[in-house]
Amino acid sequence: MVDIKHLPMPELEAGLDVIRQSPADSGVVELIVRRPGDTEREVLSEGYLDLAEGLVGDMWSTNGKPNPDAQLTLMNVRAVALIAGERERWPLAGDQLYVDLDLSGENLPPGTLLSLGDAVVAVTAV
């Protein structure tokens, strides 16, 4: 059984300053997670992004009607560290790319292009 810990609001609010210090112009991908099934997570050392499949091997393209505006999800590592705690728990969030980058709508509005290795992805929603 997974031990679930909910942080009290004052602890969450105290962590906001650290999240707000995320870099705005250049970030680092710290974790790549593929979801082969609803409750499965695979941590990858590298991943391949495909125009049709998204993160290759992820269930996004095989899960009913895939939404092209939600093909790939990014999570701020400072936010997930605050919420989930230790790094081993980060994949439970269900996101694919965990980045140290300011993902706010003010910093990355829809239409922003991000370079990820050899790939370029477009921000479609925040």
Phi and psi in radians as a Rosetta constraint file:
Dihedral C 1 N 2 CA 2 C 2 CIRCULARHARMONIC -1.458 0.35
Dihedral N 2 CA 2 C 2 N 3 CIRCULARHARMONIC 2.273 0.35
Dihedral C 2 N 3 CA 3 C 3 CIRCULARHARMONIC -1.408 0.35
Dihedral N 3 CA 3 C 3 N 4 CIRCULARHARMONIC 2.003 0.35
Dihedral C 3 N 4 CA 4 C 4 CIRCULARHARMONIC -1.748 0.35
Dihedral N 4 CA 4 C 4 N 5 CIRCULARHARMONIC 2.229 0.35
Dihedral C 4 N 5 CA 5 C 5 CIRCULARHARMONIC -2.140 0.35
Dihedral N 5 CA 5 C 5 N 6 CIRCULARHARMONIC 2.186 0.35
Dihedral C 5 N 6 CA 6 C 6 CIRCULARHARMONIC -1.828 0.35
Dihedral N 6 CA 6 C 6 N 7 CIRCULARHARMONIC 2.129 0.35
Dihedral C 6 N 7 CA 7 C 7 CIRCULARHARMONIC -1.324 0.35
Dihedral N 7 CA 7 C 7 N 8 CIRCULARHARMONIC 2.456 0.35
Dihedral C 7 N 8 CA 8 C 8 CIRCULARHARMONIC -1.187 0.35
Dihedral N 8 CA 8 C 8 N 9 CIRCULARHARMONIC 2.681 0.35
Dihedral C 8 N 9 CA 9 C 9 CIRCULARHARMONIC -0.917 0.35
Dihedral N 9 CA 9 C 9 N 10 CIRCULARHARMONIC -0.726 0.35
Dihedral C 9 N 10 CA 10 C 10 CIRCULARHARMONIC -1.047 0.35
Dihedral N 10 CA 10 C 10 N 11 CIRCULARHARMONIC -0.626 0.35
Dihedral C 10 N 11 CA 11 C 11 CIRCULARHARMONIC -1.221 0.35
Dihedral N 11 CA 11 C 11 N 12 CIRCULARHARMONIC -0.692 0.35
Dihedral C 11 N 12 CA 12 C 12 CIRCULARHARMONIC -1.114 0.35
Dihedral N 12 CA 12 C 12 N 13 CIRCULARHARMONIC -0.803 0.35
Dihedral C 12 N 13 CA 13 C 13 CIRCULARHARMONIC -1.108 0.35
Dihedral N 13 CA 13 C 13 N 14 CIRCULARHARMONIC -0.634 0.35
Dihedral C 13 N 14 CA 14 C 14 CIRCULARHARMONIC -1.126 0.35
Dihedral N 14 CA 14 C 14 N 15 CIRCULARHARMONIC -0.492 0.35
Dihedral C 14 N 15 CA 15 C 15 CIRCULARHARMONIC -1.432 0.35
Dihedral N 15 CA 15 C 15 N 16 CIRCULARHARMONIC -0.161 0.35
Dihedral C 15 N 16 CA 16 C 16 CIRCULARHARMONIC -1.091 0.35
Dihedral N 16 CA 16 C 16 N 17 CIRCULARHARMONIC -0.624 0.35
Dihedral C 16 N 17 CA 17 C 17 CIRCULARHARMONIC -1.084 0.35
Dihedral N 17 CA 17 C 17 N 18 CIRCULARHARMONIC -0.666 0.35
Dihedral C 17 N 18 CA 18 C 18 CIRCULARHARMONIC -1.156 0.35
Dihedral N 18 CA 18 C 18 N 19 CIRCULARHARMONIC -0.742 0.35
Dihedral C 18 N 19 CA 19 C 19 CIRCULARHARMONIC -1.091 0.35
Dihedral N 19 CA 19 C 19 N 20 CIRCULARHARMONIC -0.736 0.35
Dihedral C 19 N 20 CA 20 C 20 CIRCULARHARMONIC -1.149 0.35
Dihedral N 20 CA 20 C 20 N 21 CIRCULARHARMONIC -0.267 0.35
Dihedral C 20 N 21 CA 21 C 21 CIRCULARHARMONIC -1.518 0.35
Dihedral N 21 CA 21 C 21 N 22 CIRCULARHARMONIC 0.107 0.35
Dihedral C 21 N 22 CA 22 C 22 CIRCULARHARMONIC -1.044 0.35
Dihedral N 22 CA 22 C 22 N 23 CIRCULARHARMONIC 2.477 0.35
Dihedral C 22 N 23 CA 23 C 23 CIRCULARHARMONIC -1.078 0.35
Dihedral N 23 CA 23 C 23 N 24 CIRCULARHARMONIC 2.510 0.35
Dihedral C 23 N 24 CA 24 C 24 CIRCULARHARMONIC -1.662 0.35
Dihedral N 24 CA 24 C 24 N 25 CIRCULARHARMONIC -0.561 0.35
Dihedral C 24 N 25 CA 25 C 25 CIRCULARHARMONIC -1.781 0.35
Dihedral N 25 CA 25 C 25 N 26 CIRCULARHARMONIC -0.487 0.35
Dihedral C 25 N 26 CA 26 C 26 CIRCULARHARMONIC -2.591 0.35
Dihedral N 26 CA 26 C 26 N 27 CIRCULARHARMONIC 2.292 0.35
Dihedral C 26 N 27 CA 27 C 27 CIRCULARHARMONIC -2.240 0.35
Dihedral N 27 CA 27 C 27 N 28 CIRCULARHARMONIC -3.136 0.35
Dihedral C 27 N 28 CA 28 C 28 CIRCULARHARMONIC -2.209 0.35
Dihedral N 28 CA 28 C 28 N 29 CIRCULARHARMONIC 2.313 0.35
Dihedral C 28 N 29 CA 29 C 29 CIRCULARHARMONIC -1.402 0.35
Dihedral N 29 CA 29 C 29 N 30 CIRCULARHARMONIC 2.027 0.35
Dihedral C 29 N 30 CA 30 C 30 CIRCULARHARMONIC -1.728 0.35
Dihedral N 30 CA 30 C 30 N 31 CIRCULARHARMONIC -0.352 0.35
Dihedral C 30 N 31 CA 31 C 31 CIRCULARHARMONIC -2.721 0.35
Dihedral N 31 CA 31 C 31 N 32 CIRCULARHARMONIC 2.417 0.35
Dihedral C 31 N 32 CA 32 C 32 CIRCULARHARMONIC -2.110 0.35
Dihedral N 32 CA 32 C 32 N 33 CIRCULARHARMONIC 2.214 0.35
Dihedral C 32 N 33 CA 33 C 33 CIRCULARHARMONIC -2.245 0.35
Dihedral N 33 CA 33 C 33 N 34 CIRCULARHARMONIC 2.231 0.35
Dihedral C 33 N 34 CA 34 C 34 CIRCULARHARMONIC -1.818 0.35
Dihedral N 34 CA 34 C 34 N 35 CIRCULARHARMONIC 2.471 0.35
Dihedral C 34 N 35 CA 35 C 35 CIRCULARHARMONIC -1.964 0.35
Dihedral N 35 CA 35 C 35 N 36 CIRCULARHARMONIC 1.602 0.35
Dihedral C 35 N 36 CA 36 C 36 CIRCULARHARMONIC -1.251 0.35
Dihedral N 36 CA 36 C 36 N 37 CIRCULARHARMONIC -0.348 0.35
Dihedral C 36 N 37 CA 37 C 37 CIRCULARHARMONIC -2.642 0.35
Dihedral N 37 CA 37 C 37 N 38 CIRCULARHARMONIC 2.998 0.35
Dihedral C 37 N 38 CA 38 C 38 CIRCULARHARMONIC -0.911 0.35
Dihedral N 38 CA 38 C 38 N 39 CIRCULARHARMONIC -0.746 0.35
Dihedral C 38 N 39 CA 39 C 39 CIRCULARHARMONIC -1.938 0.35
Dihedral N 39 CA 39 C 39 N 40 CIRCULARHARMONIC 0.197 0.35
Dihedral C 39 N 40 CA 40 C 40 CIRCULARHARMONIC -1.786 0.35
Dihedral N 40 CA 40 C 40 N 41 CIRCULARHARMONIC 2.515 0.35
Dihedral C 40 N 41 CA 41 C 41 CIRCULARHARMONIC -2.395 0.35
Dihedral N 41 CA 41 C 41 N 42 CIRCULARHARMONIC 2.342 0.35
Dihedral C 41 N 42 CA 42 C 42 CIRCULARHARMONIC -2.175 0.35
Dihedral N 42 CA 42 C 42 N 43 CIRCULARHARMONIC 2.087 0.35
Dihedral C 42 N 43 CA 43 C 43 CIRCULARHARMONIC -1.431 0.35
Dihedral N 43 CA 43 C 43 N 44 CIRCULARHARMONIC 2.241 0.35
Dihedral C 43 N 44 CA 44 C 44 CIRCULARHARMONIC -1.959 0.35
Dihedral N 44 CA 44 C 44 N 45 CIRCULARHARMONIC 2.600 0.35
Dihedral C 44 N 45 CA 45 C 45 CIRCULARHARMONIC -1.446 0.35
Dihedral N 45 CA 45 C 45 N 46 CIRCULARHARMONIC -0.408 0.35
Dihedral C 45 N 46 CA 46 C 46 CIRCULARHARMONIC -2.729 0.35
Dihedral N 46 CA 46 C 46 N 47 CIRCULARHARMONIC 2.766 0.35
Dihedral C 46 N 47 CA 47 C 47 CIRCULARHARMONIC -2.401 0.35
Dihedral N 47 CA 47 C 47 N 48 CIRCULARHARMONIC 2.848 0.35
Dihedral C 47 N 48 CA 48 C 48 CIRCULARHARMONIC -2.048 0.35
Dihedral N 48 CA 48 C 48 N 49 CIRCULARHARMONIC 2.215 0.35
Dihedral C 48 N 49 CA 49 C 49 CIRCULARHARMONIC -1.725 0.35
Dihedral N 49 CA 49 C 49 N 50 CIRCULARHARMONIC 2.268 0.35
Dihedral C 49 N 50 CA 50 C 50 CIRCULARHARMONIC -2.108 0.35
Dihedral N 50 CA 50 C 50 N 51 CIRCULARHARMONIC 2.466 0.35
Dihedral C 50 N 51 CA 51 C 51 CIRCULARHARMONIC -1.030 0.35
Dihedral N 51 CA 51 C 51 N 52 CIRCULARHARMONIC -0.635 0.35
Dihedral C 51 N 52 CA 52 C 52 CIRCULARHARMONIC -1.567 0.35
Dihedral N 52 CA 52 C 52 N 53 CIRCULARHARMONIC -0.661 0.35
Dihedral C 52 N 53 CA 53 C 53 CIRCULARHARMONIC -1.671 0.35
Dihedral N 53 CA 53 C 53 N 54 CIRCULARHARMONIC -0.295 0.35
Dihedral C 53 N 54 CA 54 C 54 CIRCULARHARMONIC 1.357 0.35
Dihedral N 54 CA 54 C 54 N 55 CIRCULARHARMONIC -2.352 0.35
Dihedral C 54 N 55 CA 55 C 55 CIRCULARHARMONIC -1.282 0.35
Dihedral N 55 CA 55 C 55 N 56 CIRCULARHARMONIC 1.981 0.35
Dihedral C 55 N 56 CA 56 C 56 CIRCULARHARMONIC -0.997 0.35
Dihedral N 56 CA 56 C 56 N 57 CIRCULARHARMONIC 2.264 0.35
Dihedral C 56 N 57 CA 57 C 57 CIRCULARHARMONIC 1.629 0.35
Dihedral N 57 CA 57 C 57 N 58 CIRCULARHARMONIC -0.138 0.35
Dihedral C 57 N 58 CA 58 C 58 CIRCULARHARMONIC -1.459 0.35
Dihedral N 58 CA 58 C 58 N 59 CIRCULARHARMONIC 2.599 0.35
Dihedral C 58 N 59 CA 59 C 59 CIRCULARHARMONIC -1.260 0.35
Dihedral N 59 CA 59 C 59 N 60 CIRCULARHARMONIC -0.099 0.35
Dihedral C 59 N 60 CA 60 C 60 CIRCULARHARMONIC -0.872 0.35
Dihedral N 60 CA 60 C 60 N 61 CIRCULARHARMONIC -0.831 0.35
Dihedral C 60 N 61 CA 61 C 61 CIRCULARHARMONIC -1.368 0.35
Dihedral N 61 CA 61 C 61 N 62 CIRCULARHARMONIC -0.169 0.35
Dihedral C 61 N 62 CA 62 C 62 CIRCULARHARMONIC -2.038 0.35
Dihedral N 62 CA 62 C 62 N 63 CIRCULARHARMONIC 0.111 0.35
Dihedral C 62 N 63 CA 63 C 63 CIRCULARHARMONIC -1.744 0.35
Dihedral N 63 CA 63 C 63 N 64 CIRCULARHARMONIC 1.391 0.35
Dihedral C 63 N 64 CA 64 C 64 CIRCULARHARMONIC 1.230 0.35
Dihedral N 64 CA 64 C 64 N 65 CIRCULARHARMONIC -2.175 0.35
Dihedral C 64 N 65 CA 65 C 65 CIRCULARHARMONIC -1.823 0.35
Dihedral N 65 CA 65 C 65 N 66 CIRCULARHARMONIC 1.758 0.35
Dihedral C 65 N 66 CA 66 C 66 CIRCULARHARMONIC -1.126 0.35
Dihedral N 66 CA 66 C 66 N 67 CIRCULARHARMONIC 2.392 0.35
Dihedral C 66 N 67 CA 67 C 67 CIRCULARHARMONIC -1.590 0.35
Dihedral N 67 CA 67 C 67 N 68 CIRCULARHARMONIC 1.958 0.35
Dihedral C 67 N 68 CA 68 C 68 CIRCULARHARMONIC -1.088 0.35
Dihedral N 68 CA 68 C 68 N 69 CIRCULARHARMONIC -0.343 0.35
Dihedral C 68 N 69 CA 69 C 69 CIRCULARHARMONIC -1.450 0.35
Dihedral N 69 CA 69 C 69 N 70 CIRCULARHARMONIC -0.046 0.35
Dihedral C 69 N 70 CA 70 C 70 CIRCULARHARMONIC -2.311 0.35
Dihedral N 70 CA 70 C 70 N 71 CIRCULARHARMONIC 0.611 0.35
Dihedral C 70 N 71 CA 71 C 71 CIRCULARHARMONIC -1.176 0.35
Dihedral N 71 CA 71 C 71 N 72 CIRCULARHARMONIC -0.592 0.35
Dihedral C 71 N 72 CA 72 C 72 CIRCULARHARMONIC -2.411 0.35
Dihedral N 72 CA 72 C 72 N 73 CIRCULARHARMONIC 2.364 0.35
Dihedral C 72 N 73 CA 73 C 73 CIRCULARHARMONIC -2.051 0.35
Dihedral N 73 CA 73 C 73 N 74 CIRCULARHARMONIC 2.470 0.35
Dihedral C 73 N 74 CA 74 C 74 CIRCULARHARMONIC -2.040 0.35
Dihedral N 74 CA 74 C 74 N 75 CIRCULARHARMONIC 2.497 0.35
Dihedral C 74 N 75 CA 75 C 75 CIRCULARHARMONIC -2.238 0.35
Dihedral N 75 CA 75 C 75 N 76 CIRCULARHARMONIC 2.380 0.35
Dihedral C 75 N 76 CA 76 C 76 CIRCULARHARMONIC -1.247 0.35
Dihedral N 76 CA 76 C 76 N 77 CIRCULARHARMONIC 2.222 0.35
Dihedral C 76 N 77 CA 77 C 77 CIRCULARHARMONIC -1.164 0.35
Dihedral N 77 CA 77 C 77 N 78 CIRCULARHARMONIC -0.529 0.35
Dihedral C 77 N 78 CA 78 C 78 CIRCULARHARMONIC -1.231 0.35
Dihedral N 78 CA 78 C 78 N 79 CIRCULARHARMONIC -0.626 0.35
Dihedral C 78 N 79 CA 79 C 79 CIRCULARHARMONIC -1.216 0.35
Dihedral N 79 CA 79 C 79 N 80 CIRCULARHARMONIC -0.810 0.35
Dihedral C 79 N 80 CA 80 C 80 CIRCULARHARMONIC -1.177 0.35
Dihedral N 80 CA 80 C 80 N 81 CIRCULARHARMONIC -0.577 0.35
Dihedral C 80 N 81 CA 81 C 81 CIRCULARHARMONIC -1.125 0.35
Dihedral N 81 CA 81 C 81 N 82 CIRCULARHARMONIC -0.683 0.35
Dihedral C 81 N 82 CA 82 C 82 CIRCULARHARMONIC -1.151 0.35
Dihedral N 82 CA 82 C 82 N 83 CIRCULARHARMONIC -0.802 0.35
Dihedral C 82 N 83 CA 83 C 83 CIRCULARHARMONIC -1.365 0.35
Dihedral N 83 CA 83 C 83 N 84 CIRCULARHARMONIC -0.824 0.35
Dihedral C 83 N 84 CA 84 C 84 CIRCULARHARMONIC -1.644 0.35
Dihedral N 84 CA 84 C 84 N 85 CIRCULARHARMONIC -0.356 0.35
Dihedral C 84 N 85 CA 85 C 85 CIRCULARHARMONIC 1.484 0.35
Dihedral N 85 CA 85 C 85 N 86 CIRCULARHARMONIC -2.228 0.35
Dihedral C 85 N 86 CA 86 C 86 CIRCULARHARMONIC -1.018 0.35
Dihedral N 86 CA 86 C 86 N 87 CIRCULARHARMONIC 2.578 0.35
Dihedral C 86 N 87 CA 87 C 87 CIRCULARHARMONIC -0.964 0.35
Dihedral N 87 CA 87 C 87 N 88 CIRCULARHARMONIC -0.559 0.35
Dihedral C 87 N 88 CA 88 C 88 CIRCULARHARMONIC -1.088 0.35
Dihedral N 88 CA 88 C 88 N 89 CIRCULARHARMONIC -0.373 0.35
Dihedral C 88 N 89 CA 89 C 89 CIRCULARHARMONIC -1.615 0.35
Dihedral N 89 CA 89 C 89 N 90 CIRCULARHARMONIC -0.218 0.35
Dihedral C 89 N 90 CA 90 C 90 CIRCULARHARMONIC -0.977 0.35
Dihedral N 90 CA 90 C 90 N 91 CIRCULARHARMONIC -0.766 0.35
Dihedral C 90 N 91 CA 91 C 91 CIRCULARHARMONIC -1.023 0.35
Dihedral N 91 CA 91 C 91 N 92 CIRCULARHARMONIC -0.370 0.35
Dihedral C 91 N 92 CA 92 C 92 CIRCULARHARMONIC -1.099 0.35
Dihedral N 92 CA 92 C 92 N 93 CIRCULARHARMONIC -0.366 0.35
Dihedral C 92 N 93 CA 93 C 93 CIRCULARHARMONIC -1.132 0.35
Dihedral N 93 CA 93 C 93 N 94 CIRCULARHARMONIC -0.433 0.35
Dihedral C 93 N 94 CA 94 C 94 CIRCULARHARMONIC 1.565 0.35
Dihedral N 94 CA 94 C 94 N 95 CIRCULARHARMONIC 0.050 0.35
Dihedral C 94 N 95 CA 95 C 95 CIRCULARHARMONIC -1.463 0.35
Dihedral N 95 CA 95 C 95 N 96 CIRCULARHARMONIC 2.888 0.35
Dihedral C 95 N 96 CA 96 C 96 CIRCULARHARMONIC -1.754 0.35
Dihedral N 96 CA 96 C 96 N 97 CIRCULARHARMONIC -0.711 0.35
Dihedral C 96 N 97 CA 97 C 97 CIRCULARHARMONIC -2.066 0.35
Dihedral N 97 CA 97 C 97 N 98 CIRCULARHARMONIC 2.190 0.35
Dihedral C 97 N 98 CA 98 C 98 CIRCULARHARMONIC -1.893 0.35
Dihedral N 98 CA 98 C 98 N 99 CIRCULARHARMONIC 1.990 0.35
Dihedral C 98 N 99 CA 99 C 99 CIRCULARHARMONIC -2.183 0.35
Dihedral N 99 CA 99 C 99 N 100 CIRCULARHARMONIC 2.595 0.35
Dihedral C 99 N 100 CA 100 C 100 CIRCULARHARMONIC -1.669 0.35
Dihedral N 100 CA 100 C 100 N 101 CIRCULARHARMONIC 1.532 0.35
Dihedral C 100 N 101 CA 101 C 101 CIRCULARHARMONIC -2.779 0.35
Dihedral N 101 CA 101 C 101 N 102 CIRCULARHARMONIC 2.521 0.35
Dihedral C 101 N 102 CA 102 C 102 CIRCULARHARMONIC -1.242 0.35
Dihedral N 102 CA 102 C 102 N 103 CIRCULARHARMONIC 1.874 0.35
Dihedral C 102 N 103 CA 103 C 103 CIRCULARHARMONIC -1.672 0.35
Dihedral N 103 CA 103 C 103 N 104 CIRCULARHARMONIC 0.222 0.35
Dihedral C 103 N 104 CA 104 C 104 CIRCULARHARMONIC -1.137 0.35
Dihedral N 104 CA 104 C 104 N 105 CIRCULARHARMONIC 2.700 0.35
Dihedral C 104 N 105 CA 105 C 105 CIRCULARHARMONIC -1.076 0.35
Dihedral N 105 CA 105 C 105 N 106 CIRCULARHARMONIC -0.509 0.35
Dihedral C 105 N 106 CA 106 C 106 CIRCULARHARMONIC -1.218 0.35
Dihedral N 106 CA 106 C 106 N 107 CIRCULARHARMONIC -0.629 0.35
Dihedral C 106 N 107 CA 107 C 107 CIRCULARHARMONIC -1.485 0.35
Dihedral N 107 CA 107 C 107 N 108 CIRCULARHARMONIC -0.660 0.35
Dihedral C 107 N 108 CA 108 C 108 CIRCULARHARMONIC -2.247 0.35
Dihedral N 108 CA 108 C 108 N 109 CIRCULARHARMONIC 1.282 0.35
Dihedral C 108 N 109 CA 109 C 109 CIRCULARHARMONIC -1.185 0.35
Dihedral N 109 CA 109 C 109 N 110 CIRCULARHARMONIC 2.778 0.35
Dihedral C 109 N 110 CA 110 C 110 CIRCULARHARMONIC -0.885 0.35
Dihedral N 110 CA 110 C 110 N 111 CIRCULARHARMONIC 2.384 0.35
Dihedral C 110 N 111 CA 111 C 111 CIRCULARHARMONIC 1.777 0.35
Dihedral N 111 CA 111 C 111 N 112 CIRCULARHARMONIC -0.269 0.35
Dihedral C 111 N 112 CA 112 C 112 CIRCULARHARMONIC -1.124 0.35
Dihedral N 112 CA 112 C 112 N 113 CIRCULARHARMONIC 2.396 0.35
Dihedral C 112 N 113 CA 113 C 113 CIRCULARHARMONIC -1.787 0.35
Dihedral N 113 CA 113 C 113 N 114 CIRCULARHARMONIC 2.309 0.35
Dihedral C 113 N 114 CA 114 C 114 CIRCULARHARMONIC -2.035 0.35
Dihedral N 114 CA 114 C 114 N 115 CIRCULARHARMONIC 2.334 0.35
Dihedral C 114 N 115 CA 115 C 115 CIRCULARHARMONIC -1.579 0.35
Dihedral N 115 CA 115 C 115 N 116 CIRCULARHARMONIC 2.206 0.35
Dihedral C 115 N 116 CA 116 C 116 CIRCULARHARMONIC -2.225 0.35
Dihedral N 116 CA 116 C 116 N 117 CIRCULARHARMONIC 1.671 0.35
Dihedral C 116 N 117 CA 117 C 117 CIRCULARHARMONIC 1.096 0.35
Dihedral N 117 CA 117 C 117 N 118 CIRCULARHARMONIC -2.185 0.35
Dihedral C 117 N 118 CA 118 C 118 CIRCULARHARMONIC -1.514 0.35
Dihedral N 118 CA 118 C 118 N 119 CIRCULARHARMONIC -0.107 0.35
Dihedral C 118 N 119 CA 119 C 119 CIRCULARHARMONIC -1.692 0.35
Dihedral N 119 CA 119 C 119 N 120 CIRCULARHARMONIC 2.708 0.35
Dihedral C 119 N 120 CA 120 C 120 CIRCULARHARMONIC -2.184 0.35
Dihedral N 120 CA 120 C 120 N 121 CIRCULARHARMONIC 2.217 0.35
Dihedral C 120 N 121 CA 121 C 121 CIRCULARHARMONIC -2.072 0.35
Dihedral N 121 CA 121 C 121 N 122 CIRCULARHARMONIC 2.608 0.35
Dihedral C 121 N 122 CA 122 C 122 CIRCULARHARMONIC -1.809 0.35
Dihedral N 122 CA 122 C 122 N 123 CIRCULARHARMONIC 2.347 0.35
Dihedral C 122 N 123 CA 123 C 123 CIRCULARHARMONIC -1.324 0.35
Dihedral N 123 CA 123 C 123 N 124 CIRCULARHARMONIC 2.189 0.35
Dihedral C 123 N 124 CA 124 C 124 CIRCULARHARMONIC -1.963 0.35
Dihedral N 124 CA 124 C 124 N 125 CIRCULARHARMONIC -0.386 0.35
Dihedral C 124 N 125 CA 125 C 125 CIRCULARHARMONIC -2.745 0.35
Dihedral N 125 CA 125 C 125 N 126 CIRCULARHARMONIC 2.828 0.35
